[in-house]
Structure formats: C-alpha cells, structure tokens
Amino acid sequence: MAPGGPGANSRGRGGKFKKPVRGGGKHYSRDLRPLDADGNEVSMWSVGANKKKGAAEDLDEEESEESSEEEEEEEESDSDEAGPAGKQSAAAAELSREERKKEKKARKEAALARARGQAVQVGDLPSSESESDEGPMPANPNHSRASRNQTKAPVVKKDVDEATEGVKALAVIGTPNRRERESLEAAQAKERYRKLHEAGKTDEAKADLARLKLIREKREAESARKQAEKEEREAQEAAKRAELDAKEAKKREAALGPAKGKAKGKK
C-alpha cells in the first residue's frame, strides 16, 4: 500500500473527489406537463386547466380573506377590552368588513363568469372589437419630416411654366439667402436652356437635328435603292416572260405549219 493513501477499512474520499457515476440519466425535465388525478397529461390551454388555475386563485383569495378576518377579530378583541368606544369602532369595522366581503364576492363571481364565457382555445385570434378599440398608431419620433414626406406621392406639375412662376413668387416674398438664390438661378437657367433647346439654338439641339438629318437621308437612300432593285427585278422577269412566250409561239407555228401544207396539196 502506498504511503499516505486511505486504509483498507476507510470508506474512500467523498464530496468533490468522488468519481462520477455513469448512466442513470438526469431528471431536468421531470413533471413539466401538468397531470390530472389519473396520471393523464392535461393541456395548459384546455378549459379544465383554466378552471384549476381559477380555483387556485380563489383558494389564495380565501386564505388572504381568512387571514384578514383573523387580524380583524384580534383588533376587535383589543377594542372590546378598550371600552364602549372600542365597541363602537368594532361595530363600524364589522359593517365595513361585511361590505368588503360582498364586494370581493361580487368581483370573484364576475371574474368566474368572464372566465367561463371567454375560454381560451388553441388557435383563437383576438376579436375585431379589441382591434377596433385600438387607436391609430403614433408616429415614429425617430423619423424626420423629410423622411415621412418621401412616402407620399410626388406632386407632378403639368407645365414648367408653373414652376418658374412659383420660383418668381418665392423671389418676390423677401430677400432670399444664398441657398435660395442659387436654387432660383439654377431654375431660371434650366428654363432658359429648355426654351433655347426647343428653338433648336443649343449645341445639343443642333447635334440632334444633324443626326436626325443623316438618319433621314440614309433611310431615303435605302428606300430608293430598294425601289430600284424592285423595278430591275420586275423588268428582268418581264423580259424572261416575253422570251418564253416567243419561244412557245414559234413552237406552236412550227407544229401547225406542215399540217396546213398537206391540206392544200389534197385539194
């Protein structure tokens, strides 16, 4: 035996030095589902489970009422010892206690009636009344006014003249700052360029017109070439047809010529 080790009659080390035992399983998820008196599983959404829950709540309320009654009885006994003033206060406490009992009983009956009438089932959806009671959703404070305006449909004006008139009206309102002045000048320059472009005086308009002219000339040349080819093809077909007709006529004359000569000789 090695020195320092446990003796033969010792029970061995325990506690944190004990070796783990293999097998046996764990019981972390034991008794998670409620069972009835017969040992069958009961759904937590069933009406019976709700009734059991309500019964447990009723028992808790009854126990709290009993404890409050005991405390009130002790107070009454102390008040009886105090004298006639204590008796009057005890009578008032008795009346208030009866009223509280009636009120609690009425609340309990109303809660039970609500629980019986609105038994929650699996897959139930909230009623439309609850949805209609909800008011409109508040605006998100994190969204700025500009971001909220982006969701709205853009206002399209019919003509650019309206925009220029609006810009001119803004200029008349007061002395604009630098940003407003720059935007006004940009709008006026855009309007001037549009009018010049429509008149064909800008470089872009001239380039467009030259390109369109070239395209038009190419199309006209292509159509003329196709027309000439068509006329040439028709002329060739007509010449071939005339040549074929001439050949057919010669053949017919050659075939009919000797027959006419024989007929004259017989006469």
C-alpha positions in Angstrom: 0.0 0.0 0.0 1.4 3.4 -0.9 2.0 5.7 2.0 -0.5 8.5 2.5 -3.4 6.6 0.9 -6.6 5.6 2.6 -6.7 2.5 4.7 -8.4 -0.8 3.8 -11.3 -0.1 6.2 -11.7 3.5 5.1 -14.8 4.5 3.1 -12.9 6.4 0.5 -13.0 10.0 -0.5 -16.3 11.8 -0.9 -17.5 15.2 -1.9 -15.9 16.8 -4.9 -13.3 14.0 -5.1 -16.0 11.4 -5.8 -15.8 9.8 -9.2 -18.9 10.4 -11.4 -21.2 7.5 -11.8 -22.0 6.6 -15.4 -25.6 6.0 -16.5 -28.8 6.6 -14.6 -29.9 9.6 -16.6 -30.9 13.1 -15.4 -34.3 14.4 -14.4 -34.0 18.1 -15.5 -37.3 18.0 -17.4 -39.4 15.9 -15.0 -43.0 17.0 -14.3 -43.1 19.8 -16.8 -46.5 18.9 -18.1 -49.5 19.0 -15.8 -51.2 15.7 -15.0 -54.7 15.0 -13.7 -55.7 12.7 -10.9 -55.5 9.6 -13.2 -52.0 10.5 -14.4 -53.0 11.6 -17.8 -51.5 14.7 -19.5 -53.6 17.8 -19.4 -53.1 20.7 -21.9 -52.4 24.0 -20.3 -54.8 25.6 -22.9 -57.8 23.4 -22.0 -60.8 24.7 -20.1 -60.1 22.4 -17.2 -56.6 23.9 -16.7 -58.1 27.3 -16.7 -60.7 26.2 -14.1 -57.9 24.7 -12.0 -56.0 27.9 -12.2 -59.0 29.9 -11.3 -59.7 27.6 -8.3 -56.1 28.0 -7.1 -56.5 31.8 -7.3 -59.8 31.5 -5.4 -58.1 29.5 -2.7 -55.4 32.1 -2.4 -58.0 34.8 -2.1 -59.9 32.8 0.5 -56.8 32.3 2.5 -56.0 36.0 2.3 -59.5 36.8 3.4 -59.3 34.4 6.4 -56.0 35.9 7.5 -57.5 39.4 7.2 -60.6 38.2 9.2 -58.3 36.8 11.9 -56.5 40.1 12.1 -59.8 42.0 12.3 -61.0 39.7 15.1 -57.8 40.3 17.0 -58.4 44.0 16.6 -62.0 43.6 17.7 -60.9 41.8 20.8 -58.4 44.5 21.6 -61.1 47.1 21.0 -63.6 45.3 23.3 -61.1 45.5 26.1 -60.7 49.2 25.5 -64.3 50.0 26.4 -67.5 51.5 24.8 -65.6 53.5 22.3 -63.9 50.3 21.2 -67.3 48.6 20.8 -68.5 51.4 18.5 -65.3 51.1 16.4 -65.8 47.3 16.4 -69.4 47.7 15.0 -68.2 50.0 12.3 -65.4 47.6 11.4 -67.9 44.8 11.3 -70.1 46.7 8.8 -67.1 47.6 6.6 -65.9 44.0 6.7 -69.3 42.8 5.5 -69.3 45.3 2.7 -65.7 44.3 1.7 -66.8 40.6 1.7 -69.8 41.4 -0.5 -67.6 43.4 -2.9 -64.9 40.6 -3.1 -67.6 38.0 -3.7 -69.1 40.1 -6.5 -65.7 40.6 -8.1 -65.0 36.9 -7.8 -68.3 35.9 -9.4 -67.7 38.4 -12.3 -64.2 37.0 -12.9 -65.5 33.4 -12.9 -68.3 34.4 -15.4 -65.8 36.1 -17.6 -63.5 33.0 -17.5 -66.4 30.7 -18.4 -67.6 32.9 -21.2 -64.2 33.5 -22.7 -62.4 30.2 -22.5 -59.1 30.5 -24.4 -58.6 27.7 -27.0 -55.6 26.9 -29.2 -55.6 28.9 -32.4 -58.0 31.6 -31.2 -57.5 35.1 -32.6 -58.3 38.4 -30.9 -61.8 39.7 -31.6 -62.4 42.5 -34.1 -63.8 44.7 -31.2 -60.4 44.7 -29.5 -58.8 45.6 -32.7 -61.3 48.4 -33.4 -60.8 49.8 -29.8 -57.1 50.3 -30.5 -56.5 53.9 -31.7 -54.2 54.9 -34.6 -50.6 54.1 -34.3 -48.5 57.0 -33.2 -45.9 58.5 -35.5 -42.3 57.3 -35.1 -40.4 60.1 -33.4 -37.1 58.8 -35.0 -38.4 59.6 -38.4 -37.9 63.2 -39.7 -40.4 65.2 -41.6 -38.4 64.8 -44.8 -38.4 61.0 -44.5 -42.1 61.0 -43.8 -42.7 63.1 -46.9 -40.8 60.6 -49.0 -43.5 58.1 -48.6 -46.1 60.5 -50.1 -46.8 60.6 -53.8 -44.7 63.3 -55.6 -46.7 66.3 -56.8 -46.2 66.4 -60.6 -46.9 69.8 -62.2 -48.4 70.0 -65.7 -46.0 72.5 -67.1 -42.6 74.0 -66.4 -44.1 77.5 -66.6 -45.9 76.8 -63.3 -42.5 76.0 -61.7 -41.0 79.2 -63.0 -43.9 81.2 -61.7 -43.6 79.6 -58.3 -39.9 80.4 -58.3 -40.6 84.0 -59.2 -43.2 84.2 -56.5 -40.6 83.0 -54.0 -38.2 85.7 -55.1 -40.9 88.4 -54.5 -41.6 87.2 -51.0 -38.4 88.6 -49.5 -34.6 88.7 -49.7 -33.5 85.1 -50.3 -30.5 83.6 -48.7 -27.6 82.1 -50.6 -29.1 78.7 -51.0 -32.4 80.1 -52.2 -30.7 82.4 -54.6 -28.6 79.6 -56.1 -31.7 77.4 -56.5 -33.5 80.3 -58.1 -30.7 81.0 -60.5 -30.5 77.3 -61.4 -34.2 77.1 -62.1 -34.0 80.2 -64.3 -31.0 78.8 -66.2 -32.8 75.5 -66.7 -35.9 77.3 -68.1 -33.8 79.4 -70.5 -31.9 76.3 -71.7 -35.3 74.5 -72.3 -36.6 77.3 -74.4 -33.4 77.5 -76.5 -33.4 73.8 -76.9 -37.0 73.8 -78.2 -36.0 76.5 -80.7 -33.0 74.4 -81.9 -30.4 77.0 -80.9 -28.4 74.9 -78.4 -25.4 72.7 -79.4 -27.3 69.6 -78.2 -30.3 70.5 -80.3 -28.1 71.2 -83.4 -26.3 67.9 -82.9 -29.7 66.1 -82.6 -31.0 67.7 -85.7 -27.9 66.8 -87.7 -28.1 63.2 -86.5 -31.8 63.1 -87.4 -31.0 64.5 -90.9 -28.3 61.9 -91.5 -30.7 59.1 -90.4 -33.4 60.6 -92.7 -31.0 60.7 -95.7 -29.9 57.1 -95.0 -33.5 55.9 -94.9 -34.4 57.8 -98.1 -31.3 56.3 -99.9 -32.2 52.8 -98.7 -35.7 53.1 -99.8 -34.6 54.4 -103.3 -32.2 51.5 -103.6 -34.8 49.0 -102.7 -37.2 50.6 -105.2 -34.6 50.5 -108.0 -33.8 46.8 -107.2 -37.5 46.0 -107.3 -38.0 47.7 -110.7 -35.0 46.0 -112.1 -36.2 42.6 -110.9 -39.6 43.2 -112.4 -38.1 44.2 -115.7 -36.0 41.1 -115.8 -39.0 38.9 -115.0 -41.0 40.6 -117.8 -38.2 40.1 -120.3 -37.9 36.4 -119.4 -41.7 36.0 -119.6 -41.7 37.7 -123.1 -38.8 35.4 -124.3 -40.7 32.3 -123.1 -43.9 33.5 -124.8 -42.0 34.0 -128.1 -40.4 30.5 -127.9 -43.8 29.0 -127.2 -45.3 30.8 -130.2 -42.6 29.6 -132.5 -43.1 26.0 -131.3 -46.8 26.3 -132.0 -46.2 27.7 -135.5 -43.7 25.0 -136.3 -46.1 22.4 -135.2 -49.0 23.8 -137.2 -47.1 24.7 -140.5 -46.8 21.3 -142.2 -50.4 20.3 -141.5 -51.6 23.4 -143.5 -49.4 22.5 -146.5 -50.8 18.9 -146.7 -54.3 20.2 -146.7 -53.6 22.5 -149.7 -52.0 19.5 -151.7 -55.0 17.3 -151.4 -57.3 20.0 -152.9 
